[in-house]
Amino acid sequence: MNLLIILVSIVLGIQVALFFVIRNKRKKEKENSVIEKYNIKSAGDAFKLLNDPSIPEADRIEIERLYNGEEGS
C-alpha cells in the first residue's frame, strides 16, 4: 500500500511540474507572437496595424510577413 501511495505521489508531482513548465512556455510564446500581442483575427486587422504608426518596426515587419502569407519563424 505504501508503494502505491509513493507512486501516486510521484505521478502527481510530475503532473504539477509539467503543468507549470507548459504554462511558462505558452506565456513566453504569447509574448513573442504578434498575433497574440495585437489580437489579430483577420487580414483586415493586420492591414489596420500596418497603417498604424505607433507599431514598432520589428512588429510591423512580422505583421507584413504574416499578412502576405509568407511562412517562416
Backbone bond lengths (Angstrom), bond angles and torsions (degrees), N, CA, C in turn:
res aa  C-N    CA-C-N  psi(-1)  N-CA   C-N-CA  omega(-1)  CA-C   N-CA-C  phi
1 M - - - 1.456 - - 1.536 110.87 -
2 N 1.347 115.06 -39.14 1.459 118.92 178.39 1.526 111.15 -63.05
3 L 1.311 116.84 -38.47 1.454 121.43 178.80 1.536 110.76 -61.58
4 L 1.315 117.11 -40.14 1.457 121.89 178.80 1.529 110.87 -65.11
5 I 1.309 117.37 -42.43 1.472 121.41 179.09 1.528 110.30 -64.53
6 I 1.321 116.67 -41.23 1.469 120.33 178.32 1.521 110.54 -65.10
7 L 1.310 117.77 -43.64 1.462 122.60 179.20 1.528 111.31 -61.99
8 V 1.313 117.13 -45.22 1.468 121.26 178.80 1.522 110.28 -64.36
9 S 1.320 117.85 -38.89 1.463 121.65 178.85 1.527 111.22 -64.06
10 I 1.328 116.52 -41.98 1.464 120.79 178.96 1.524 110.46 -64.57
11 V 1.322 117.03 -45.92 1.471 120.98 179.39 1.523 110.63 -62.22
12 L 1.321 117.33 -41.56 1.462 121.14 178.11 1.524 110.95 -63.94
13 G 1.315 116.94 -41.15 1.465 120.87 177.41 1.514 112.28 -62.25
14 I 1.328 116.08 -42.06 1.471 120.22 177.61 1.518 110.52 -63.90
15 Q 1.326 118.31 -41.19 1.465 121.84 179.34 1.522 111.31 -62.43
16 V 1.321 117.16 -43.04 1.465 121.38 179.51 1.522 109.85 -65.54
17 A 1.335 117.17 -43.66 1.463 120.67 179.05 1.530 110.99 -62.32
18 L 1.324 117.68 -43.78 1.466 120.85 178.27 1.525 111.60 -62.98
19 F 1.324 117.07 -37.96 1.461 120.99 177.99 1.520 110.48 -57.41
20 F 1.334 117.32 -47.94 1.462 120.37 -177.67 1.522 112.48 -71.79
21 V 1.326 118.06 -35.10 1.462 121.05 178.12 1.529 110.01 -65.36
22 I 1.322 117.40 -46.84 1.467 121.38 -179.68 1.518 110.72 -66.16
23 R 1.318 116.99 -39.48 1.467 121.57 178.83 1.526 110.39 -61.64
24 N 1.332 117.04 -43.49 1.458 121.27 179.71 1.532 110.75 -65.99
25 K 1.335 117.07 -39.78 1.463 121.15 179.25 1.529 110.93 -63.79
26 R 1.332 116.60 -44.56 1.465 120.10 178.80 1.524 111.54 -63.69
27 K 1.326 116.50 -37.34 1.462 120.65 179.16 1.524 110.54 -63.17
28 K 1.333 117.05 -42.51 1.464 120.76 178.50 1.527 111.08 -66.95
29 E 1.326 117.28 -39.89 1.464 120.43 178.03 1.522 110.87 -64.21
30 K 1.312 116.29 -38.44 1.460 121.17 -179.66 1.526 110.75 -66.83
31 E 1.323 117.82 -36.96 1.460 121.61 178.30 1.520 111.18 -66.02
32 N 1.332 117.37 -33.62 1.458 121.72 -176.61 1.527 113.10 -89.75
33 S 1.308 118.60 -9.62 1.450 121.94 -176.62 1.530 110.43 -91.82
34 V 1.340 116.75 121.77 1.464 119.39 178.65 1.525 110.97 -70.44
35 I 1.317 117.48 -26.18 1.464 120.22 178.61 1.523 109.79 -64.00
36 E 1.326 117.10 -45.36 1.460 120.87 178.35 1.526 111.42 -74.10
37 K 1.321 116.18 -38.29 1.463 121.41 -176.05 1.520 111.47 -62.05
38 Y 1.332 117.25 -41.52 1.462 121.80 -177.47 1.522 113.04 -107.25
39 N 1.330 117.20 6.39 1.465 123.06 177.00 1.533 111.33 54.47
40 I 1.323 115.96 54.93 1.459 122.47 -179.23 1.524 108.32 -83.00
41 K 1.333 116.18 119.82 1.467 121.46 -179.70 1.527 112.49 -110.11
42 S 1.333 116.40 -22.42 1.463 119.06 -176.72 1.526 109.76 -148.32
43 A 1.329 114.83 173.84 1.455 119.87 177.59 1.525 110.66 -65.45
44 G 1.323 116.98 -30.80 1.457 120.80 177.85 1.522 112.07 -64.66
45 D 1.332 116.17 -39.69 1.461 120.25 176.20 1.525 110.49 -62.63
46 A 1.329 116.48 -42.22 1.462 120.95 179.43 1.525 110.41 -64.47
47 F 1.323 117.27 -40.87 1.462 120.87 179.78 1.528 111.12 -63.65
48 K 1.329 116.91 -41.29 1.465 120.56 177.83 1.530 110.76 -62.05
49 L 1.326 116.29 -40.00 1.459 119.75 179.56 1.521 111.98 -69.54
50 L 1.335 116.97 -32.74 1.464 119.46 177.39 1.523 111.48 -64.25
51 N 1.320 116.86 -29.24 1.462 121.21 -179.83 1.526 113.16 -91.67
52 D 1.323 117.63 0.66 1.459 122.15 -179.38 1.532 109.15 -89.01
53 P 1.335 118.15 117.62 1.474 119.71 -176.91 1.527 113.72 -72.51
54 S 1.324 118.98 -12.46 1.461 120.41 -177.79 1.537 113.17 -83.76
55 I 1.331 117.07 -6.17 1.463 121.67 179.63 1.533 108.49 -79.19
56 P 1.343 118.44 131.37 1.478 120.48 177.44 1.529 111.72 -60.44
57 E 1.314 115.61 150.94 1.466 121.16 -174.87 1.532 112.38 -61.55
58 A 1.319 117.88 -38.59 1.467 120.39 179.81 1.528 110.33 -63.53
59 D 1.328 117.32 -41.14 1.462 120.82 177.84 1.526 110.63 -69.09
60 R 1.320 116.61 -36.98 1.468 120.69 179.57 1.528 110.58 -62.67
61 I 1.329 116.97 -40.73 1.472 121.20 178.83 1.527 109.99 -64.08
62 E 1.343 116.99 -42.92 1.469 121.00 179.31 1.534 110.71 -65.48
63 I 1.325 117.48 -41.58 1.471 121.29 179.00 1.529 109.81 -64.50
64 E 1.327 116.93 -41.45 1.467 120.24 179.39 1.521 110.71 -64.63
65 R 1.337 117.09 -39.23 1.466 120.41 177.79 1.524 110.29 -62.76
66 L 1.330 116.71 -42.83 1.464 119.92 178.08 1.533 111.88 -68.34
67 Y 1.334 116.30 -38.31 1.465 121.02 -179.58 1.525 110.47 -63.47
68 N 1.328 116.84 -37.33 1.470 121.01 179.78 1.522 112.24 -80.94
69 G 1.318 118.25 -3.79 1.457 122.02 176.71 1.502 114.15 78.89
70 E 1.320 117.30 22.30 1.454 120.13 179.64 1.524 109.24 -82.48
71 E 1.318 115.99 138.23 1.466 122.14 178.13 1.509 109.34 -89.80
72 G 1.294 115.93 160.23 1.468 121.11 176.95 1.503 109.85 149.77
73 S 1.325 114.89 -171.36 1.474 118.96 -176.77 1.492 113.14 -93.17
